[in-house]
Amino acid sequence: MTLQASAFALLDDLASRFAGESIFAQAGSDEGLIPCYSLLSEMLGQVADLPDFIGVLKGLHTRLDVLLNEAKPLDASAAQHIKDIAGWLTGALAAVRQGKAPDPLVTAATSAPVAAVSAAATAPVAVPAVDEIMQLDLAENRELLGEFHSEGLDHLQQIEAALLALDAVPGDRDALNGLFRSFHTIKGVSGFLHLVPMHKLTHEVESLLDLARTDRLRLTPAIITEVLNSRDAIQEMMGQITVALENGRQPDKAVRVSHLIAAVRRLSVPDVAGAASAPVSAAPVPSAPVTPVEASTATTAPLASEAGAKPMAVAASSSVRVNTEKLDSLVDVVGELVIVQSQLIESAKGVDASGSTLVRNLAQLTRITKELQLTAMSLRMVPIKPTFQRMERLVRDLSRDFGKQVAFETRGEETEIDRTVAEEIVDPLVHMVRNSLDHGLESPADRSKAGKPEQGRLRLAAFHEGSNLVIELVDDGRGINRARVLDKARRQGLVAEGVNPSPDEIVNMIFLPGFSTAEKVTAVSGRGVGMDVVKRNIERLRGHIQIDTEEGQGTTFRIQLPLTTAIIDGLLVRVGADRFILPTIMVQVALRPSRGMLTTIQGRGEVMDHRGKILPLHRLHRRFGIEGAVEDPTQGIVVIIELGGRVYALLVDELLNKQEVVIKNLGAYLQNLPGVAGGAILGDGTIALILDPASLCSG
């Protein structure tokens, strides 16, 4: 019965920490339950040569295991059992150090037969019936539910990020500890609010993660998948809370969690003597006090939140949660201020007040309004990281489904984007990532035949370019086979025989409604409802998408978007007595055409030869029925715009200026007016329509 000095030092440290945790052990509470269970597990891993300790510690360990499996708090007997062992350990270790046998543990708390408890722990534990509708006491807990909902969504985002990090680097301790803390927090608050299904599921996952934190369980892809599935179930329950808070409607269906609890339990059954079901063989037995200190920090960190403490108060005080409706209202008010400021400047033009205080005050008002506008717009900006994180999860799941090896890389995750744009861009990105994984990247066997590494590469990047946001999705797959695309387009009747489109036009055919190159319909692709949706959604955000592809080398999708949907850079043009605004993101050039550039082609109407390309000519005054506009294109201005790789020419009377405008909704009556995206109030108080070139040129 001898131990190395380092082993004694470790046991002394564990016993001291166990004594500290025993203070929190109270009947009817689960405070201290998980830390005590974790410390017992660590001690059992160190006392293989001390049979007197094994029997005592194992009895309490199995007893706490039963409570955890049944999601029950400590009873009076178990709480006393913890305290008795905490008191016994010091004397027992001192006796062993002196070469003596420790005194037997004397406690009334062990009256429950240990054999029966052990049998209960080793027998299959039935999953409790937890597939029940979550009960929300809105009348009593609306404010608490609101706070929990807001913080819970943040924790779910952190959980997914940590799991994806652990999937790549299973030994990432920071990610593992952060993951445990997030589940622990959700478990604690959901239990307080009596959200039974959520509480029991998070309790099971927390127990599994505790085994991993104490190096008694190695996180495998199967475990990470089940924890991700559990996280998705929690998010579904959070969605029910969202609906309840917004509409006052209680959940009307149960989110199934029993199968998840069963799966988590199957994966989290370590040997009670310390050998995990999937041990980390490379992990050495700690021989210095450094590791116990780190373990102490990880084990006791959740106690701060359990005891009602507020960790990281300094960091928390630097940010405030604000309802998004209030932010939108602020932006609207600032937009009105910008309009009034423009009107004041316009009014001042008729006053001969050069050098007067009026001019100085207007200049000062302009400067302050601009700063306020930039500040208000920055409040709507959010990092694109959560959006990219969702794509990382999608790549992980789909690559396994397709049997493909994929190295996914993200760049520019901290790039900021308008909250509305961030929400709307998710669906297009999902379609594009699925397309790249299904059609773009080859199977490992095909890549080997092509002389490529078996692992494909997929990169998602974001960066600012002027006043726009650019998102690029790049793969090193097979590229787009233009001949195959053109052949399929002709067979589907999308291209007439004898017509020979340019290479760029062929590539852009993948955006045509109903077009698909998939040979068979799968759960992911082949129905022809993918890339046309991508293009339509991006154009609805006043952006456009380009494709650069090389057969056998890969494809790059480049999306260009405005940073915000509330204010745009616009080109103000005049048609007759009316004024319109064109988003400058789509404008290539404006010019006065010569007579030789214009012609009419049968079946295509008016066209213009621009640098060797034949462009369809659209007359705005005919589209909107405006009288008194320029009829002769050589007397007007042609604005060249680009949409999704296609170029068009718009005839206007005159270019007025370029300016930032606040977008206004035209109301339900004019909401779906073809060719119009919204309206803007100009400095003179008149309204100009903001044009939507996508629907304007397709009509």
Stockholm file with secondary structure:
# STOCKHOLM 1.0

chainA/1-699         MTLQASAFALLDDLASRFAGESIFAQAGSDEGLIPCYSLLSEMLGQVADLPDFIGVLKGLHTRLDVLLNEAKPLDASAAQHIKDIAGWLTGALAAVRQGKAPDPLVTAATSAPVAAVSAAATAPVAVPAVDEIMQLDLAENRELLGEFHSEGLDHLQQIEAALLALDAVPGDRDALNGLFRSFHTIKGVSGFLHLVPMHKLTHEVESLLDLARTDRLRLTPAIITEVLNSRDAIQEMMGQITVALENGRQPDKAVRVSHLIAAVRRLSVPDVAGAASAPVSAAPVPSAPVTPVEASTATTAPLASEAGAKPMAVAASSSVRVNTEKLDSLVDVVGELVIVQSQLIESAKGVDASGSTLVRNLAQLTRITKELQLTAMSLRMVPIKPTFQRMERLVRDLSRDFGKQVAFETRGEETEIDRTVAEEIVDPLVHMVRNSLDHGLESPADRSKAGKPEQGRLRLAAFHEGSNLVIELVDDGRGINRARVLDKARRQGLVAEGVNPSPDEIVNMIFLPGFSTAEKVTAVSGRGVGMDVVKRNIERLRGHIQIDTEEGQGTTFRIQLPLTTAIIDGLLVRVGADRFILPTIMVQVALRPSRGMLTTIQGRGEVMDHRGKILPLHRLHRRFGIEGAVEDPTQGIVVIIELGGRVYALLVDELLNKQEVVIKNLGAYLQNLPGVAGGAILGDGTIALILDPASLCSG
#=GR chainA/1-699 SS CCCCHHHHHHHHHHHHHHHHHHTTCCTTCCTTHHHHHHHHHHHHTTCTTCHHHHHHHHHHHHHHHHHHHTTCCCCHHHHHHHHHHHHHHHHHHHHHHTTCCCCCCCCGGGGSCHHHHHHHHHSCCCCCCCCCCCCCCHHHHHHHHHHHHHHHHHHHHHHHHHHHHHHHCTTCHHHHHHHHHHHHHHHHHHHHTTCHHHHHHHHHHHHHHHHHHTTSSCCCHHHHHHHHHHHHHHHHHHHHHHHHHHHCCCCCSCCCCHHHHHHHHHHCCCCTTSCCSSCCTTCCCCCSTHHHHHHHHHHHHHHHHHTTCCTTHHHHTTCCCCCHHHHHHHHHHHHHHHHHHHHHHHHHTTSCCTTSHHHHHHHHHHHHHHHHHHHHHHHTEEESHHHHHHHHHHHHHHHHHHTCCEEEEEECTTCEEEHHHHHHTHHHHHHHHHHIIIIISCCHHHHHHTTCCSSEEEEEEEEEETTEEEEEEEECSCCCCHHHHHHHHHHTTSSCTTCCCCHHHHHGGGGSTTCCCCSSCCSSSCSSCSHHHHHHHHHHTTCEEEEEEETTTEEEEEEEEESCSSEEEEEEEEETTEEEEEEGGGEEEEECCCGGGEEEETTTEEEEEETTEEEEEEEHHHHHTCTTCCCSGGGSEEEEEEETTEEEEEEESEEEEEEEEECBCCCSTTTTCTTEEEEEECTTSCEEEEECHHHHHHC
#=GC SS_cons         CCCCHHHHHHHHHHHHHHHHHHTTCCTTCCTTHHHHHHHHHHHHTTCTTCHHHHHHHHHHHHHHHHHHHTTCCCCHHHHHHHHHHHHHHHHHHHHHHTTCCCCCCCCGGGGSCHHHHHHHHHSCCCCCCCCCCCCCCHHHHHHHHHHHHHHHHHHHHHHHHHHHHHHHCTTCHHHHHHHHHHHHHHHHHHHHTTCHHHHHHHHHHHHHHHHHHTTSSCCCHHHHHHHHHHHHHHHHHHHHHHHHHHHCCCCCSCCCCHHHHHHHHHHCCCCTTSCCSSCCTTCCCCCSTHHHHHHHHHHHHHHHHHTTCCTTHHHHTTCCCCCHHHHHHHHHHHHHHHHHHHHHHHHHTTSCCTTSHHHHHHHHHHHHHHHHHHHHHHHTEEESHHHHHHHHHHHHHHHHHHTCCEEEEEECTTCEEEHHHHHHTHHHHHHHHHHIIIIISCCHHHHHHTTCCSSEEEEEEEEEETTEEEEEEEECSCCCCHHHHHHHHHHTTSSCTTCCCCHHHHHGGGGSTTCCCCSSCCSSSCSSCSHHHHHHHHHHTTCEEEEEEETTTEEEEEEEEESCSSEEEEEEEEETTEEEEEEGGGEEEEECCCGGGEEEETTTEEEEEETTEEEEEEEHHHHHTCTTCCCSGGGSEEEEEEETTEEEEEEESEEEEEEEEECBCCCSTTTTCTTEEEEEECTTSCEEEEECHHHHHHC
//
